[in-house]
């Protein structure tokens, strides 16, 4: 195998692993929910480091996710394949970056993120429709993550969480 083929093959494997969040995207029913839940171990590992660490991870995964989603979607020949779930990981981490360190806040953050990911309030819907490749795949979920963070912060400020 030539060096270029080996490099391309390795790039493809890495993109697939990341884009599917280590296989969560292959869950046959509700892969987006599986990807969201697959982010929880990373969140729990980062939570003791503070809100900024969780937000930073969301930012890093947004960038990495755009690349991985673009590569893997291109290989599959699809605009937004359901198996790509790194966008859910980045989005839910953004939501959880404002969560108080309780199980109730974790559960509320996951639910809020999934609601906003499904309903696609502005600018999520236009981002998904109008941005090319990995940008559209990932940034609509990042927008949903911002809405989730706002909802979670409002619940916390209201004393509900």
C-alpha positions as CSV (number, residue, x, y, z in Angstrom):
1,X,0.0,0.0,0.0
2,X,1.3,3.4,-1.0
3,X,2.0,6.0,1.7
4,X,-0.8,8.2,0.3
5,X,-3.3,5.4,0.5
6,X,-2.3,4.5,4.0
7,X,-2.6,8.1,5.1
8,X,-6.0,8.4,3.4
9,X,-7.1,5.1,5.0
10,X,-6.0,6.2,8.5
11,X,-7.7,9.6,8.1
12,X,-10.9,7.8,7.1
13,X,-10.8,5.5,10.1
14,X,-10.2,8.3,12.5
15,X,-13.0,10.4,10.9
16,X,-15.4,7.5,11.1
17,X,-14.5,6.8,14.8
18,X,-15.0,10.4,15.8
19,X,-18.0,11.1,13.6
20,X,-19.9,8.1,15.0
21,X,-18.6,8.9,18.5
22,X,-16.9,5.6,18.8
23,X,-19.8,3.6,17.4
24,X,-22.7,5.4,19.1
25,X,-24.1,6.4,15.7
26,X,-24.5,2.8,14.7
27,X,-27.3,2.3,17.2
28,X,-30.3,1.3,15.0
29,X,-32.9,3.4,16.7
30,X,-32.4,7.1,17.7
31,X,-28.7,7.3,17.0
32,X,-28.8,11.0,17.9
33,X,-30.0,10.2,21.3
34,X,-27.3,7.5,21.6
35,X,-24.7,10.1,20.6
36,X,-26.0,12.5,23.2
37,X,-25.9,9.8,25.9
38,X,-22.4,8.8,24.7
39,X,-21.2,12.3,25.6
40,X,-22.1,11.8,29.3
41,X,-18.9,9.9,30.3
42,X,-16.8,12.8,28.8
43,X,-18.9,15.3,30.6
44,X,-18.6,13.5,33.9
45,X,-14.8,13.3,33.5
46,X,-14.6,17.0,32.8
47,X,-17.2,18.3,35.3
48,X,-14.8,18.4,38.2
49,X,-12.6,20.7,36.2
50,X,-15.3,23.3,35.9
51,X,-17.6,24.9,33.4
52,X,-14.8,26.3,31.3
53,X,-13.3,22.8,30.7
54,X,-16.7,21.5,29.5
55,X,-17.2,24.5,27.2
56,X,-13.6,24.1,25.9
57,X,-14.3,20.5,25.1
58,X,-17.5,21.5,23.3
59,X,-15.5,24.0,21.2
60,X,-12.7,21.5,20.4
61,X,-15.3,18.9,19.4
62,X,-17.1,21.4,17.3
63,X,-13.9,21.9,15.2
64,X,-13.0,18.3,15.1
65,X,-16.6,17.3,14.4
66,X,-16.8,19.6,11.4
67,X,-13.7,17.9,9.9
68,X,-14.8,14.4,10.8
69,X,-18.4,14.9,9.7
70,X,-17.2,16.4,6.4
71,X,-14.9,13.5,5.7
72,X,-17.3,10.7,6.7
73,X,-20.4,12.3,5.0
74,X,-18.4,12.7,1.8
75,X,-17.3,9.1,1.9
76,X,-20.9,8.0,2.5
77,X,-22.1,10.3,-0.3
78,X,-24.8,11.8,2.0
79,X,-25.6,15.3,3.2
80,X,-26.3,14.5,6.9
81,X,-26.1,10.8,7.6
82,X,-27.8,9.8,10.9
83,X,-24.7,7.7,11.9
84,X,-22.8,11.0,12.4
85,X,-23.4,11.9,16.0
86,X,-20.3,13.9,17.0
87,X,-22.5,17.0,16.4
88,X,-24.8,15.8,19.3
89,X,-21.7,15.4,21.5
90,X,-20.5,18.9,20.9
91,X,-24.0,20.3,21.3
92,X,-24.9,18.6,24.5
93,X,-21.5,19.5,26.0
94,X,-22.2,23.1,25.2
95,X,-25.6,22.8,27.0
96,X,-24.0,21.0,30.0
97,X,-21.2,23.6,30.2
98,X,-23.6,25.7,32.3
99,X,-25.1,22.9,34.3
100,X,-24.7,22.8,38.1
101,X,-23.1,19.5,39.1
102,X,-26.2,17.6,39.9
103,X,-27.9,14.6,38.4
104,X,-31.1,16.6,37.9
105,X,-29.2,19.2,35.9
106,X,-27.5,16.6,33.8
107,X,-30.9,15.0,33.0
108,X,-32.5,18.4,32.3
109,X,-29.6,19.4,30.1
110,X,-29.9,16.2,28.0
111,X,-33.7,16.6,27.6
112,X,-33.4,20.3,26.7
113,X,-30.7,19.7,24.2
114,X,-32.7,16.8,22.5
115,X,-35.8,19.0,22.4
116,X,-33.9,21.9,20.7
117,X,-32.0,19.5,18.5
118,X,-35.3,18.0,17.2
119,X,-37.2,21.3,16.9
120,X,-34.3,23.3,15.4
121,X,-35.1,26.9,16.5
122,X,-33.3,29.7,14.7
123,X,-30.4,29.6,13.8
124,X,-30.3,25.8,13.9
125,X,-32.7,25.1,11.0
126,X,-31.0,27.6,8.6
127,X,-27.6,26.3,9.6
128,X,-28.5,22.7,8.8
129,X,-30.1,23.7,5.5
130,X,-27.7,26.3,4.2
131,X,-24.2,25.5,5.4
132,X,-22.1,23.0,3.4
133,X,-20.8,19.6,4.6
134,X,-19.6,19.2,8.1
135,X,-20.4,22.9,8.9
136,X,-24.1,22.3,8.4
137,X,-24.0,18.9,10.1
138,X,-22.4,20.2,13.3
139,X,-23.4,23.9,13.7
140,X,-27.1,23.2,13.8
141,X,-26.5,21.1,16.9
142,X,-24.2,23.7,18.4
143,X,-27.0,26.2,18.0
144,X,-29.4,23.7,19.7
145,X,-26.7,23.5,22.4
146,X,-26.8,27.2,22.9
147,X,-30.6,27.1,23.3
148,X,-30.2,24.2,25.7
149,X,-27.7,26.2,27.8
150,X,-30.0,29.2,27.9
151,X,-32.9,27.0,29.1
152,X,-30.7,25.2,31.7
153,X,-29.4,28.6,33.0
154,X,-32.9,29.9,33.2
155,X,-34.0,26.8,35.2
156,X,-31.0,27.2,37.5
157,X,-31.7,31.0,38.0
158,X,-35.3,30.2,38.8
159,X,-34.2,27.9,41.5
160,X,-35.6,24.8,39.8
161,X,-32.2,23.2,39.5
